[in-house]
Structures are given as C-alpha cells and as structure tokens.
Amino acid sequence: MASLPILSSAARPGAAAGAARPTVERILQGARPSFRAAYAHVPFCSHKCHYCDFYSFVDSEDRQERFVIRMESECRAAAALYQAPLQSVFVGGGTPTMLRPNLLARTLSALRESAGWGAGVSAGPGEQNASGTSSQPREFTVEANPDTVTEEVARVLAESGVNRVSMGCQSFHPHLLKALERTHNPESVPLAVERLRNQGINNINLDLIFAIPGSSLADWEADLQAALKLEPSHLSCYGLVYEPNTPLFLRRQTGAVLPIEEDLEASMYELARSTLASAGYGHYEISNWSRGEQRCQHNLVYWDNGDWFAHGPSASGHASGIRWKNVPRLTDWLESDPWSLVQDVESLASDARTGEAFMLGLRLIGGMELSRVAELLAQPGGARREAAIAEALSSGLLERSESRLRIAPHALLVSDSVLCTLL
Ligand code: SF4
C-alpha cells in the first residue's frame, strides 16, 4: 500500500491538536461506509522473523483469551455498520493459527456472525449454502504457518466455515528458511495441505519469497516446482523487501547480509511468470497467480478501492475515502473497548483518491479500462497525470490497447517507478 498523506491531528475528524486519539466510531461518523470486507489482525507469533515489519510478537503474558474477548466485543459493535452479508473476511497476522483451538473457534465464530454469514458453515464462491439455496460469493480466509496446522486446527477452521487458507511457505530450502529466520520445516507444508484438504478446504494459497540472500536461480526454480507439486489454487510470489526498522535492514546496512544482484532478482521474477503460466496459472496482479477464477476476493476489494473494516491492533481499514490505522500496541487496543483507538487517519482528498485509484488499478495485470482512465484524468491533477502516462507510454513502461491501459509485462518488476508518477 502506498503511503498517503496523513492529516495533521488538527485536521483529523474529531481530533483537535493535542487531544486524545479518536476512536474508529468517531472517525467514521458521517462517512456512510459501504463495507464489503473485514480484516482481523492476530498479532501473536512463536518467533519474530528478522525481515518482518508486521505488528507481531511472542506474547510472554498469555493474553490470548483477553484478545478474543475483546475481538468478540469489536465484532458485535462493527456488525451494526455493515450492510451484511460481507463479501470477504480475512484473518491475518501474526499467526492466527497460533490461537489455542477453542479461542481460534471463538474468534472465527464472532467474525462470521458479524459478517452476516450466520452460525452455520459459510458458502464459498460458487458453492451452495447449508440450506441448499444459492449464496453470494463469500471468502473466509485465515493465514497459517505450516507447522501450526495440526489436525485439530484444520478441523476447527473447516467447522468454523473457513473456505480459504493462505500459508506462509516462503521456501522449501532449509538454508533459505534459515536465512529468513523462519522456524518451520519444508516437510510441514505438504502435511498441512493434506490436513486442510482432508477437512474439505481446497482453496489454498501458498506464499513464496524470492531474492533471499544466498539464493540462486536453481533454488528458486526448485521452490516453484515444489509449490506446484502441491497444486495450490493460488500462489503469491514476493521479492524479499528490506523494510526499514527491521533487523534484516540493519544487517544489510552493516554488510552482514548481502542482497542478491538486481539482474538475478529480475530473472527470478521472469522465471515465476513463465513457469506459472506453463503450469496453467493466470497472472492477475503483480505478485499473484491463480488457477481458474480462484483469485483472492479479499485483495480485489483492496485493489478496487472498496471499503473494509479493520479489527485488531495495527489493522488498517478504509471507508468512503477515509483510511485509518488502529493503535498498534496490544495493551492499548485491549483497553479501548469496543471501538479501537486510532493511531493514524488519512482523509483522501480528491486528488489523492485519483492517484490511489491509478496505483491500485494498474497493479492488476489486465490494467484499467480506458473509460475509467479518462474519468480519472478529468479530475484535478489530470494534466500532470496525462503527461506522466504519455511519457511512460513512449518509454514502453505502459502500453495501451483499444480498450485498456496497463503496465507493460517487461516493466512489472519496476512498476513502482511508474505508479509513483501517477500518485
Ligand atoms: S511468522 Fe509471519 S508474521 Fe510472524 S514474525 Fe514471521 S513473518 Fe512476521
């Protein structure tokens, strides 16, 4: 997500300079949101990986139960804002599957009911619901680390109506997992996939990371083949990012870690594109591939600039041009019940919303319809963006067909440089 201008505290709805932080309820007053999705952040992890800049930690105080009671309260409050049913609920982290099974079940039940999906098992895309009547597509995703997917956890996920699991594999090479400070064994991935499938969860995403220090093109090819052997419905492939303020970033600065060459990283990305295309996966977003139509509905809400609610510490939400981030400390979030205190709030003025619409729309491989492009260019800032588009077209970074504008395939890895000029 691109960084957007943060309003000064004086300009924040409901927050005078120096005043206490507003709550989510306060900043949404008068916003008329139309929530299509909800994201819930579970911050617990068994270990902090040195490349990770998500809010997650090893909880020495065992606050899992307090976390769940607080989440249940927030779900009841948020349900009043929804025009249910929602299209998607995504539980991420952290490691949601680290919650003890009874607490995981309670969390999923609270989220499912607030989404308007009832107490029964929710229906997935293209399925029928428990009563046999047709249902709207509903995607209920939980992120998991492979070694946390026990038979009991897989059963809890299925019984709670989860119909999609996104698993952080990252690599199938022990030495590369070690370089990332991941603690699972490669063998735990097929085992977790089998346990999920035994419970009827077939929509499975595998996350992979390329450009890990010390990795070769052959390593990456083997990772892709190992992932394909498991026949996931979806694959996300990200180049390793050296996020500021992470231990990995500092290690790169001191020379303790050497990034791989840019040319090698580009070759890895191209290898992913050709290998996954040959295997029948459709490339639909810069870092995402799916089999058939099994795209991530939740991310499509983000990329479509839709409204989603944010549960949990550090989670970010979006409603009618207002983007907010909940307080990032678990203690602060636990104390602000049922509405989270807000750490940052951004009200996207018209120009910023236009820029964001370009940035999100062009991340999709199919790009944007020209009619939509024309609509956006008619907004303030249109002349500047039109010039940027003309320059990117002439340098070959963008390409235009009869009906669409998109990032040229060879420029996908450097798409940020184009997208920034359109913000
Ligand atoms: S398991 Fe995932 S969320 Fe937890 S520290 Fe590692 S990368 Fe971050």
Boltz pocket constraint, residues with backbone or C-beta under 6 A from the ligand:
constraints:
  - pocket:
      binder: B
      contacts: [[A, 44], [A, 45], [A, 46], [A, 47], [A, 48], [A, 49], [A, 52], [A, 53], [A, 54], [A, 56], [A, 93], [A, 94], [A, 95], [A, 145], [A, 168]]
      max_distance: 6.0
